[in-house]
């Protein structure tokens, strides 16, 4: 028999996506499902949509949050509130725009039980109507592999961990025995931090490709992506440091320009060495991108986009550093958090 699963969906101002996302989950073939939809201080119709759906669906439990307590990021507080009313043996954390195929949850739970996992995350199929957002998508996962190789995640002897916000299935008994969500309450990389929580407490982690099973729209426009990812670039990549941010910008320019970096008037008599270094970086990026693209089902796209993605990521990181320095932190879900408050609470290091 399949164990009971509680799906936790935190939503703030997700009126355009929440109905279809919850509907996809409820229309699935999983036999024992509880869906906890958490309306996190929304100013649009998100809360009323959840209530209307819950009136006709006994498996859907609405939770409404009016205020954010001190010392918590909004999304993590929403997950904690949902966790307190969840009754499943397994808990599935998912974003409000995650679209699950009918068989996705059944297959994921079966795999997690068969492999005796404590956490299973699924890399989603990412779609975007924006050409430039797609270019960033072609690069960002590849950059992540430099510090957190995906093939090491399932190896208990390795420190690598993973967590994709679209789909993180966790064994409830393990979560209750661990420090829990309080341990990562101010970590901007909340999905990765869940993976770290499980791995660092002796748990087993698995990762699957969600092609045709778990789907999200990456970002509708490049402008939307730049705005919403400012917090990620400043907190996760730059670690609240302009110096580190600029160093990463230089790395991405090296990856983007490839052999052309040796043509820049910066090297004196070392232009040939710089050009060879650029060729090495360009080749490594292309090879890694093609390999990752084949795994995610997008091989042709990755041949063209990585270098453009590196230039766009450089732009986003520079902008994030400028804004982060100017406002002294990040803004997320309508709340401003200072770098001083967040810095000591960042568990994830990439």
BAMARKE-886124 format. One line per field, with one value per atom (N, C-alpha, C): atom name; x, y, z; residue number from 1. Coordinates in steps of 0.2 Angstrom, whole numbers. Layout:
// residues N
site: c(CA,...)
X: c(X,...)
Y: c(Y,...)
Z: c(Z,...)
pos: c(NUM,...)
END
This chain:
// residues 350
site: c(N,CA,C,N,CA,C,N,CA,C,N,CA,C,N,CA,C,N,CA,C,N,CA,C,N,CA,C,N,CA,C,N,CA,C,N,CA,C,N,CA,C,N,CA,C,N,CA,C,N,CA,C,N,CA,C,N,CA,C,N,CA,C,N,CA,C,N,CA,C,N,CA,C,N,CA,C,N,CA,C,N,CA,C,N,CA,C,N,CA,C,N,CA,C,N,CA,C,N,CA,C,N,CA,C,N,CA,C,N,CA,C,N,CA,C,N,CA,C,N,CA,C,N,CA,C,N,CA,C,N,CA,C,N,CA,C,N,CA,C,N,CA,C,N,CA,C,N,CA,C,N,CA,C,N,CA,C,N,CA,C,N,CA,C,N,CA,C,N,CA,C,N,CA,C,N,CA,C,N,CA,C,N,CA,C,N,CA,C,N,CA,C,N,CA,C,N,CA,C,N,CA,C,N,CA,C,N,CA,C,N,CA,C,N,CA,C,N,CA,C,N,CA,C,N,CA,C,N,CA,C,N,CA,C,N,CA,C,N,CA,C,N,CA,C,N,CA,C,N,CA,C,N,CA,C,N,CA,C,N,CA,C,N,CA,C,N,CA,C,N,CA,C,N,CA,C,N,CA,C,N,CA,C,N,CA,C,N,CA,C,N,CA,C,N,CA,C,N,CA,C,N,CA,C,N,CA,C,N,CA,C,N,CA,C,N,CA,C,N,CA,C,N,CA,C,N,CA,C,N,CA,C,N,CA,C,N,CA,C,N,CA,C,N,CA,C,N,CA,C,N,CA,C,N,CA,C,N,CA,C,N,CA,C,N,CA,C,N,CA,C,N,CA,C,N,CA,C,N,CA,C,N,CA,C,N,CA,C,N,CA,C,N,CA,C,N,CA,C,N,CA,C,N,CA,C,N,CA,C,N,CA,C,N,CA,C,N,CA,C,N,CA,C,N,CA,C,N,CA,C,N,CA,C,N,CA,C,N,CA,C,N,CA,C,N,CA,C,N,CA,C,N,CA,C,N,CA,C,N,CA,C,N,CA,C,N,CA,C,N,CA,C,N,CA,C,N,CA,C,N,CA,C,N,CA,C,N,CA,C,N,CA,C,N,CA,C,N,CA,C,N,CA,C,N,CA,C,N,CA,C,N,CA,C,N,CA,C,N,CA,C,N,CA,C,N,CA,C,N,CA,C,N,CA,C,N,CA,C,N,CA,C,N,CA,C,N,CA,C,N,CA,C,N,CA,C,N,CA,C,N,CA,C,N,CA,C,N,CA,C,N,CA,C,N,CA,C,N,CA,C,N,CA,C,N,CA,C,N,CA,C,N,CA,C,N,CA,C,N,CA,C,N,CA,C,N,CA,C,N,CA,C,N,CA,C,N,CA,C,N,CA,C,N,CA,C,N,CA,C,N,CA,C,N,CA,C,N,CA,C,N,CA,C,N,CA,C,N,CA,C,N,CA,C,N,CA,C,N,CA,C,N,CA,C,N,CA,C,N,CA,C,N,CA,C,N,CA,C,N,CA,C,N,CA,C,N,CA,C,N,CA,C,N,CA,C,N,CA,C,N,CA,C,N,CA,C,N,CA,C,N,CA,C,N,CA,C,N,CA,C,N,CA,C,N,CA,C,N,CA,C,N,CA,C,N,CA,C,N,CA,C,N,CA,C,N,CA,C,N,CA,C,N,CA,C,N,CA,C,N,CA,C,N,CA,C,N,CA,C,N,CA,C,N,CA,C,N,CA,C,N,CA,C,N,CA,C,N,CA,C,N,CA,C,N,CA,C,N,CA,C,N,CA,C,N,CA,C,N,CA,C,N,CA,C,N,CA,C,N,CA,C,N,CA,C,N,CA,C,N,CA,C,N,CA,C,N,CA,C,N,CA,C,N,CA,C,N,CA,C,N,CA,C,N,CA,C,N,CA,C,N,CA,C,N,CA,C,N,CA,C,N,CA,C,N,CA,C,N,CA,C,N,CA,C,N,CA,C,N,CA,C,N,CA,C,N,CA,C,N,CA,C,N,CA,C,N,CA,C,N,CA,C,N,CA,C,N,CA,C,N,CA,C,N,CA,C,N,CA,C,N,CA,C,N,CA,C,N,CA,C,N,CA,C,N,CA,C,N,CA,C,N,CA,C,N,CA,C,N,CA,C,N,CA,C,N,CA,C,N,CA,C,N,CA,C,N,CA,C,N,CA,C,N,CA,C,N,CA,C,N,CA,C,N,CA,C,N,CA,C,N,CA,C,N,CA,C,N,CA,C,N,CA,C,N,CA,C,N,CA,C,N,CA,C,N,CA,C,N,CA,C,N,CA,C,N,CA,C,N,CA,C,N,CA,C,N,CA,C,N,CA,C,N,CA,C,N,CA,C,N,CA,C,N,CA,C,N,CA,C,N,CA,C,N,CA,C,N,CA,C,N,CA,C,N,CA,C,N,CA,C,N,CA,C,N,CA,C,N,CA,C,N,CA,C,N,CA,C,N,CA,C,N,CA,C,N,CA,C,N,CA,C,N,CA,C,N,CA,C,N,CA,C,N,CA,C,N,CA,C,N,CA,C,N,CA,C,N,CA,C,N,CA,C,N,CA,C,N,CA,C,N,CA,C,N,CA,C,N,CA,C,N,CA,C,N,CA,C,N,CA,C,N,CA,C,N,CA,C,N,CA,C,N,CA,C,N,CA,C,N,CA,C,N,CA,C,N,CA,C,N,CA,C,N,CA,C,N,CA,C,N,CA,C)
X: c(4,0,4,2,6,4,10,9,5,3,-1,5,3,8,4,7,5,9,5,8,7,13,13,15,10,11,10,16,16,14,10,8,7,10,9,8,2,0,1,-1,-1,-8,-12,-18,-19,-14,-14,-12,-9,-6,-9,-11,-13,-18,-24,-29,-27,-23,-21,-15,-11,-6,-10,-14,-18,-22,-25,-29,-25,-19,-15,-13,-12,-10,-16,-22,-28,-31,-29,-31,-27,-21,-16,-19,-15,-18,-15,-12,-10,-16,-16,-22,-23,-18,-19,-15,-19,-15,-19,-15,-18,-14,-18,-15,-16,-10,-11,-9,-13,-12,-11,-5,-4,-4,-9,-10,-5,0,5,4,0,-1,-2,-6,-7,-12,-10,-14,-19,-18,-23,-28,-31,-36,-34,-28,-25,-29,-30,-33,-41,-44,-51,-51,-47,-46,-45,-41,-40,-46,-49,-55,-61,-62,-67,-65,-59,-57,-58,-56,-57,-64,-69,-76,-78,-75,-78,-73,-68,-62,-60,-62,-60,-53,-49,-42,-38,-41,-38,-39,-33,-34,-31,-35,-32,-29,-23,-20,-19,-21,-20,-16,-11,-6,-7,-8,-9,-3,1,7,13,19,25,29,31,34,41,44,51,56,61,66,65,60,58,58,60,58,51,48,40,39,43,41,42,48,49,44,42,37,30,29,23,23,29,30,30,32,32,24,21,14,10,12,8,10,17,19,16,14,10,4,0,-6,-6,0,1,0,-3,-4,0,3,6,13,14,20,26,24,29,26,31,29,32,28,30,30,36,36,37,32,32,30,32,31,24,21,14,13,18,18,20,21,23,17,18,13,15,11,13,9,12,8,5,-1,-5,-1,4,8,14,15,22,23,18,19,19,15,15,22,25,31,37,36,41,41,36,35,38,36,38,46,49,56,59,57,59,59,54,53,58,58,62,70,72,79,80,75,76,79,76,78,74,77,74,72,75,73,74,69,69,68,72,70,70,66,65,67,72,74,68,65,59,60,55,55,54,59,58,56,50,48,48,49,49,47,43,41,47,52,57,63,66,72,78,78,84,83,77,77,79,77,79,87,90,97,100,98,100,99,93,91,96,99,104,111,112,118,118,113,113,114,110,111,119,122,128,133,132,137,136,130,129,133,134,138,145,147,154,156,151,152,148,143,139,137,142,140,134,130,123,125,130,131,134,135,138,132,127,121,119,118,116,121,127,133,133,132,132,139,144,151,153,149,150,146,149,145,140,140,135,128,124,117,113,106,102,95,92,85,82,77,74,67,66,60,53,54,47,45,50,48,53,51,56,51,52,49,53,50,54,50,54,51,49,43,41,45,46,49,56,60,66,66,62,61,60,56,54,60,64,70,76,75,81,79,84,83,77,74,68,69,63,64,66,66,69,76,80,87,88,84,85,80,77,72,74,80,82,87,87,91,88,91,87,87,92,92,88,82,78,78,77,77,83,89,95,97,94,95,92,86,82,87,90,94,100,103,109,106,101,98,98,95,95,101,106,112,117,117,121,119,113,110,110,114,114,109,105,100,102,98,99,95,99,96,96,90,90,88,90,88,86,80,77,76,76,74,67,64,56,53,57,55,48,43,36,32,35,32,31,36,36,38,34,35,33,38,36,38,35,37,43,49,55,53,52,50,47,42,38,42,46,50,57,62,69,68,64,64,61,56,53,59,62,68,73,75,80,78,72,69,69,66,64,71,76,82,87,86,91,93,88,89,94,93,97,104,105,112,116,112,116,117,112,113,117,115,118,125,125,131,136,134,139,140,135,136,137,133,132,139,143,150,151,152,153,159,164,171,170,166,165,160,156,151,155,160,164,168,171,175,171,165,161,159,158,157,163,169,175,175,173,173,168,162,157,159,162,164,170,174,179,175,170,166,162,160,156,160,166,170,174,176,180,187,189,195,196,190,190,193,193,196,203,207,214,215,209,210,209,207,206,213,213,220,222,222,223,229,232,237,244,245,252,255,260,263,260,254,251,245,244,238,237,242,242,239,242,240,233,231,224,219,221,217,216,222,221,217,218,214,206,205,198,195,199,197,195,199,198,191,190,184,178,179,173,171,177,176,172,175,172,165,163,156,152,154,150,149,154,153,149,149,145,138,137,130,127,130,127,126,130,129,123,122,116,110,111,105,102,106,104,100,102,99,92,92,85,81,83,79,80,85,86,93,95,102,104,99,101,101,97,96,103,106,112,118,118,124,124,119,119,119,115,113,119,123,127,131,134,138,134,129,124,121,120,118,123,129,135,135,134,133,127,122,116,116,119,121,125,130,135,131,126,122,118,115,111,115,121,125,127,129,131,126,120,114,112,112,111,116,122,127,126,124,123,116,111,105,106,109,111,115,120,124,120,116,112,107,103,97,100,106,109,106,103,100,96,91,86,79,75,67,64,60,57,50,45,38,36,38,36,39,45,48,56,59,66,70,75,79,86,90,96,101,107,112,115,115,118,114,107,103,103,104,104,111,116,123,124,124,126,121,115,110,110,115,115,119,115,118,121,118,121,127,132,138,139,139,140,146)
Y: c(-6,0,6,11,18,22,25,29,35,38,45,50,54,60,66,71,78,83,86,90,97,101,108,113,117,122,129,133,139,144,149,153,160,165,172,175,178,182,177,171,166,165,170,169,167,168,165,158,155,148,143,146,141,136,138,134,128,129,124,120,122,118,114,116,112,107,109,104,99,100,95,90,92,87,83,86,83,78,79,75,69,69,63,57,51,44,42,47,44,43,37,35,38,41,44,50,56,62,67,71,77,83,88,94,100,103,109,115,119,125,131,134,140,146,150,157,162,164,168,175,178,186,188,185,187,193,197,203,203,197,196,190,187,182,175,174,168,164,168,165,163,167,165,159,159,153,147,147,141,139,144,142,139,142,139,132,131,124,119,122,117,116,120,119,113,111,105,99,100,95,93,88,86,85,83,82,88,94,101,104,106,110,117,122,129,131,135,138,145,150,157,161,164,167,175,178,186,190,187,191,186,189,185,186,181,182,184,187,189,183,184,178,173,174,169,172,169,170,168,172,171,164,162,155,149,150,145,145,151,151,148,149,146,138,136,129,126,129,127,127,132,132,126,125,119,113,112,106,104,109,108,105,106,103,97,95,90,83,78,71,66,67,62,59,53,49,52,55,58,65,70,77,79,82,84,92,95,102,104,108,110,118,121,128,128,134,136,135,135,134,127,123,116,112,109,105,98,94,87,83,78,73,68,65,61,56,53,47,49,56,58,56,57,56,49,45,38,35,37,34,37,43,46,42,41,38,31,27,20,20,25,25,26,31,33,27,24,18,12,11,6,7,13,15,17,16,18,25,30,37,40,46,50,57,58,64,62,64,63,70,72,78,77,81,80,86,85,91,92,98,99,100,99,101,109,113,120,123,126,130,137,141,148,151,156,160,165,166,171,167,170,167,168,174,176,172,171,167,160,157,150,150,155,155,155,158,158,151,148,141,136,137,133,133,138,139,138,140,140,133,128,121,119,121,118,122,128,131,128,126,123,116,113,107,108,114,115,114,116,115,109,107,102,97,92,88,83,83,80,72,69,62,60,65,63,64,66,68,61,56,50,45,48,44,46,42,44,46,44,46,53,56,62,68,74,79,83,81,84,83,88,87,91,90,94,95,100,101,106,104,108,110,116,119,116,114,112,105,101,94,92,92,89,84,78,73,71,72,70,66,61,56,60,60,64,62,56,54,56,56,59,67,70,77,79,75,77,75,70,69,73,77,82,89,94,101,104,101,104,110,113,119,125,125,131,131,126,126,130,131,134,140,143,148,154,156,162,161,154,153,154,159,160,154,150,144,139,140,135,128,127,121,117,120,117,115,120,119,113,111,105,99,99,94,93,99,99,97,99,96,89,86,79,75,78,74,75,81,82,79,76,72,65,63,55,53,57,54,52,48,46,51,53,58,55,56,54,59,59,64,61,63,61,66,64,69,69,75,76,77,76,77,73,77,74,72,74,72,78,82,88,94,99,105,111,116,123,128,134,139,143,143,146,153,157,164,166,170,172,177,182,187,187,190,191,196,201,206,204,199,196,192,188,184,188,193,198,200,203,206,200,195,190,186,185,182,186,192,197,194,191,189,183,179,173,174,179,181,184,189,192,188,184,180,173,170,163,163,167,167,172,178,183,182,179,179,185,190,197,201,199,202,204,211,214,211,210,207,200,196,189,189,194,194,196,201,203,198,194,188,183,182,177,180,187,190,188,189,188,181,176,169,168,171,170,173,179,182,177,174,170,164,161,156,158,164,167,169,172,175,169,164,159,162,159,162,169,173,180,184,180,184,185,182,183,189,192,197,204,203,209,212,219,222,223,217,217,212,209,204,205,210,212,206,203,197,191,191,184,183,186,185,178,175,168,163,164,160,161,168,169,166,166,164,156,153,145,144,148,147,148,153,154,149,146,140,134,133,128,129,135,137,136,138,138,131,127,119,116,117,114,116,122,124,121,121,118,110,107,100,98,102,101,103,108,110,105,102,97,91,89,83,84,89,91,92,95,96,89,84,78,74,75,72,75,82,85,85,82,82,88,93,99,99,94,94,100,101,106,113,115,121,123,118,119,120,119,120,127,131,138,143,141,146,147,142,143,149,151,157,163,164,169,169,164,163,166,165,167,175,178,185,188,185,187,186,181,180,185,187,192,198,200,206,206,200,199,199,197,197,204,207,214,218,218,221,219,213,211,213,214,216,224,227,235,236,232,233,230,225,222,227,230,235,241,243,249,249,243,243,239,236,233,226,222,216,214,210,208,210,209,210,204,200,194,194,193,192,198,204,210,212,209,210,211,216,218,214,211,208,210,212,215,209,211,206,204,208,207,201,202,197,190,190,184,180,184,181,175,176,170,165,165,160,156,158,154,148,142,136,133,135,133,137,133,137,134,138,135,139)
Z: c(0,0,0,-3,-3,3,6,12,10,15,15,13,9,7,8,11,12,7,2,-2,0,2,4,-1,-2,-8,-5,-4,-1,-7,-6,-12,-10,-13,-12,-19,-19,-25,-32,-31,-36,-40,-40,-42,-50,-54,-61,-61,-56,-57,-52,-46,-41,-42,-46,-47,-52,-57,-61,-58,-54,-50,-45,-41,-36,-40,-46,-49,-52,-55,-57,-52,-46,-41,-39,-38,-36,-41,-47,-53,-54,-50,-51,-48,-49,-48,-41,-37,-30,-26,-22,-19,-12,-9,-2,-1,-3,-4,0,4,7,4,2,-1,4,6,11,7,5,1,6,6,11,8,9,7,11,8,12,11,15,15,8,4,-3,-4,-8,-10,-16,-19,-25,-23,-27,-26,-24,-23,-21,-16,-10,-4,-6,-10,-11,-16,-21,-25,-22,-17,-13,-9,-6,-2,-6,-12,-17,-19,-20,-22,-16,-10,-4,-2,-4,-3,-6,-12,-16,-16,-12,-12,-5,-2,5,6,1,2,2,1,1,7,11,17,16,17,16,23,22,28,26,30,28,33,31,35,34,40,40,41,46,48,48,46,46,53,56,63,61,66,66,65,61,61,56,52,47,40,35,28,27,22,21,19,14,11,16,20,25,31,33,38,35,29,26,26,24,24,31,36,43,46,44,46,42,36,33,36,38,41,47,51,57,57,51,50,45,43,38,42,39,42,38,33,29,32,30,32,28,22,18,16,16,14,8,3,-3,-3,-3,-4,-11,-13,-21,-21,-27,-28,-31,-30,-32,-40,-44,-51,-54,-49,-51,-54,-60,-63,-63,-60,-59,-64,-67,-72,-67,-70,-66,-62,-65,-62,-58,-58,-55,-48,-44,-37,-35,-38,-37,-39,-45,-47,-42,-40,-35,-29,-26,-19,-20,-25,-26,-27,-30,-31,-24,-20,-14,-9,-9,-5,-7,-13,-16,-14,-15,-14,-6,-2,5,6,3,3,9,11,16,12,7,2,-5,-9,-16,-19,-23,-27,-34,-38,-45,-49,-53,-58,-63,-62,-66,-74,-78,-85,-85,-87,-87,-93,-94,-100,-99,-104,-104,-111,-110,-116,-118,-114,-115,-118,-124,-127,-122,-119,-114,-108,-105,-99,-101,-107,-109,-109,-111,-111,-105,-100,-93,-90,-92,-90,-92,-98,-101,-97,-94,-90,-83,-80,-72,-69,-72,-69,-70,-75,-77,-72,-70,-65,-59,-57,-50,-50,-56,-55,-53,-54,-53,-45,-41,-34,-31,-34,-32,-37,-39,-44,-43,-48,-47,-46,-49,-49,-42,-38,-31,-26,-27,-23,-19,-23,-20,-16,-16,-13,-6,-1,6,8,5,7,4,0,-3,1,1,4,-1,-7,-12,-10,-11,-9,-14,-14,-19,-17,-19,-18,-23,-27,-32,-29,-29,-25,-29,-35,-38,-35,-32,-30,-25,-19,-14,-9,-10,-6,0,6,12,17,20,24,31,33,39,45,46,52,53,47,47,48,45,46,53,57,64,68,66,71,69,64,62,66,65,67,64,59,55,52,50,46,50,56,60,59,57,56,50,45,39,38,43,43,39,39,35,30,27,21,15,11,5,0,0,-4,0,1,5,2,-4,-7,-6,-8,-7,0,5,12,15,12,14,12,6,5,9,11,16,23,25,31,32,26,26,26,21,20,26,29,35,42,42,47,46,41,39,35,32,27,20,17,10,5,0,-5,-12,-16,-23,-27,-33,-38,-45,-47,-54,-59,-65,-70,-71,-71,-71,-78,-83,-90,-91,-93,-94,-88,-82,-76,-71,-71,-66,-70,-71,-75,-72,-73,-71,-77,-77,-81,-78,-81,-78,-76,-81,-80,-87,-87,-93,-97,-93,-97,-93,-97,-94,-89,-90,-84,-78,-78,-72,-69,-73,-70,-67,-70,-67,-60,-60,-54,-48,-50,-44,-42,-47,-45,-41,-40,-37,-30,-27,-20,-20,-26,-26,-28,-33,-35,-29,-25,-20,-14,-12,-6,-7,-12,-14,-17,-23,-27,-24,-23,-20,-13,-9,-2,1,-1,1,1,-4,-5,-12,-13,-19,-22,-18,-21,-24,-20,-23,-29,-29,-35,-41,-40,-46,-48,-44,-45,-49,-48,-51,-58,-58,-65,-70,-67,-71,-74,-69,-71,-77,-76,-81,-88,-88,-94,-97,-93,-96,-100,-96,-99,-106,-106,-111,-117,-116,-122,-125,-121,-123,-126,-132,-135,-136,-137,-137,-132,-126,-120,-121,-125,-126,-130,-133,-138,-134,-128,-124,-122,-122,-121,-114,-110,-103,-101,-106,-104,-106,-109,-111,-116,-113,-117,-116,-112,-111,-114,-120,-124,-126,-128,-131,-125,-119,-113,-112,-112,-110,-115,-121,-127,-126,-124,-123,-117,-112,-106,-108,-112,-114,-118,-122,-126,-122,-116,-112,-108,-106,-102,-107,-113,-118,-119,-120,-122,-116,-110,-104,-103,-104,-103,-108,-115,-120,-119,-117,-116,-110,-105,-99,-100,-104,-106,-110,-115,-120,-116,-111,-107,-103,-100,-95,-99,-105,-110,-112,-113,-115,-110,-104,-98,-97,-98,-97,-103,-109,-115,-119,-118,-123,-126,-129,-131,-136,-141,-146,-144,-139,-136,-132,-129,-125,-129,-135,-140,-141,-141,-143,-137,-132,-127,-121,-119,-113,-113,-119,-119,-118,-121,-121,-113,-111,-104,-99,-100,-96,-96,-102,-102,-98,-99,-96,-88,-86,-79,-76,-80,-78,-77,-81,-80,-74,-73,-67,-60,-60,-54,-53,-58,-57,-54,-57,-55,-48,-46,-39,-34,-36,-31,-30,-35,-35,-30,-31,-27,-20,-20,-13,-9,-12,-8,-7,-11,-10,-5,-5,0,6,6,12,13,8,9,3,4,-1,0,-5,-4,-6,-2,-4,-1,-5,-3,1,-1,2,8,10,16,14,17,16,22,20,25,24,30,29,28,25,24,31,36,42,46,45,48,44,38,34,33,33,32,37,43,47,47,44,44,37,32,26,27,27,27,21,15,9,6,4,1,-6,-11,-17,-20)
pos: c(1,1,1,2,2,2,3,3,3,4,4,4,5,5,5,6,6,6,7,7,7,8,8,8,9,9,9,10,10,10,11,11,11,12,12,12,13,13,13,14,14,14,15,15,15,16,16,16,17,17,17,18,18,18,19,19,19,20,20,20,21,21,21,22,22,22,23,23,23,24,24,24,25,25,25,26,26,26,27,27,27,28,28,28,29,29,29,30,30,30,31,31,31,32,32,32,33,33,33,34,34,34,35,35,35,36,36,36,37,37,37,38,38,38,39,39,39,40,40,40,41,41,41,42,42,42,43,43,43,44,44,44,45,45,45,46,46,46,47,47,47,48,48,48,49,49,49,50,50,50,51,51,51,52,52,52,53,53,53,54,54,54,55,55,55,56,56,56,57,57,57,58,58,58,59,59,59,60,60,60,61,61,61,62,62,62,63,63,63,64,64,64,65,65,65,66,66,66,67,67,67,68,68,68,69,69,69,70,70,70,71,71,71,72,72,72,73,73,73,74,74,74,75,75,75,76,76,76,77,77,77,78,78,78,79,79,79,80,80,80,81,81,81,82,82,82,83,83,83,84,84,84,85,85,85,86,86,86,87,87,87,88,88,88,89,89,89,90,90,90,91,91,91,92,92,92,93,93,93,94,94,94,95,95,95,96,96,96,97,97,97,98,98,98,99,99,99,100,100,100,101,101,101,102,102,102,103,103,103,104,104,104,105,105,105,106,106,106,107,107,107,108,108,108,109,109,109,110,110,110,111,111,111,112,112,112,113,113,113,114,114,114,115,115,115,116,116,116,117,117,117,118,118,118,119,119,119,120,120,120,121,121,121,122,122,122,123,123,123,124,124,124,125,125,125,126,126,126,127,127,127,128,128,128,129,129,129,130,130,130,131,131,131,132,132,132,133,133,133,134,134,134,135,135,135,136,136,136,137,137,137,138,138,138,139,139,139,140,140,140,141,141,141,142,142,142,143,143,143,144,144,144,145,145,145,146,146,146,147,147,147,148,148,148,149,149,149,150,150,150,151,151,151,152,152,152,153,153,153,154,154,154,155,155,155,156,156,156,157,157,157,158,158,158,159,159,159,160,160,160,161,161,161,162,162,162,163,163,163,164,164,164,165,165,165,166,166,166,167,167,167,168,168,168,169,169,169,170,170,170,171,171,171,172,172,172,173,173,173,174,174,174,175,175,175,176,176,176,177,177,177,178,178,178,179,179,179,180,180,180,181,181,181,182,182,182,183,183,183,184,184,184,185,185,185,186,186,186,187,187,187,188,188,188,189,189,189,190,190,190,191,191,191,192,192,192,193,193,193,194,194,194,195,195,195,196,196,196,197,197,197,198,198,198,199,199,199,200,200,200,201,201,201,202,202,202,203,203,203,204,204,204,205,205,205,206,206,206,207,207,207,208,208,208,209,209,209,210,210,210,211,211,211,212,212,212,213,213,213,214,214,214,215,215,215,216,216,216,217,217,217,218,218,218,219,219,219,220,220,220,221,221,221,222,222,222,223,223,223,224,224,224,225,225,225,226,226,226,227,227,227,228,228,228,229,229,229,230,230,230,231,231,231,232,232,232,233,233,233,234,234,234,235,235,235,236,236,236,237,237,237,238,238,238,239,239,239,240,240,240,241,241,241,242,242,242,243,243,243,244,244,244,245,245,245,246,246,246,247,247,247,248,248,248,249,249,249,250,250,250,251,251,251,252,252,252,253,253,253,254,254,254,255,255,255,256,256,256,257,257,257,258,258,258,259,259,259,260,260,260,261,261,261,262,262,262,263,263,263,264,264,264,265,265,265,266,266,266,267,267,267,268,268,268,269,269,269,270,270,270,271,271,271,272,272,272,273,273,273,274,274,274,275,275,275,276,276,276,277,277,277,278,278,278,279,279,279,280,280,280,281,281,281,282,282,282,283,283,283,284,284,284,285,285,285,286,286,286,287,287,287,288,288,288,289,289,289,290,290,290,291,291,291,292,292,292,293,293,293,294,294,294,295,295,295,296,296,296,297,297,297,298,298,298,299,299,299,300,300,300,301,301,301,302,302,302,303,303,303,304,304,304,305,305,305,306,306,306,307,307,307,308,308,308,309,309,309,310,310,310,311,311,311,312,312,312,313,313,313,314,314,314,315,315,315,316,316,316,317,317,317,318,318,318,319,319,319,320,320,320,321,321,321,322,322,322,323,323,323,324,324,324,325,325,325,326,326,326,327,327,327,328,328,328,329,329,329,330,330,330,331,331,331,332,332,332,333,333,333,334,334,334,335,335,335,336,336,336,337,337,337,338,338,338,339,339,339,340,340,340,341,341,341,342,342,342,343,343,343,344,344,344,345,345,345,346,346,346,347,347,347,348,348,348,349,349,349,350,350,350)
END
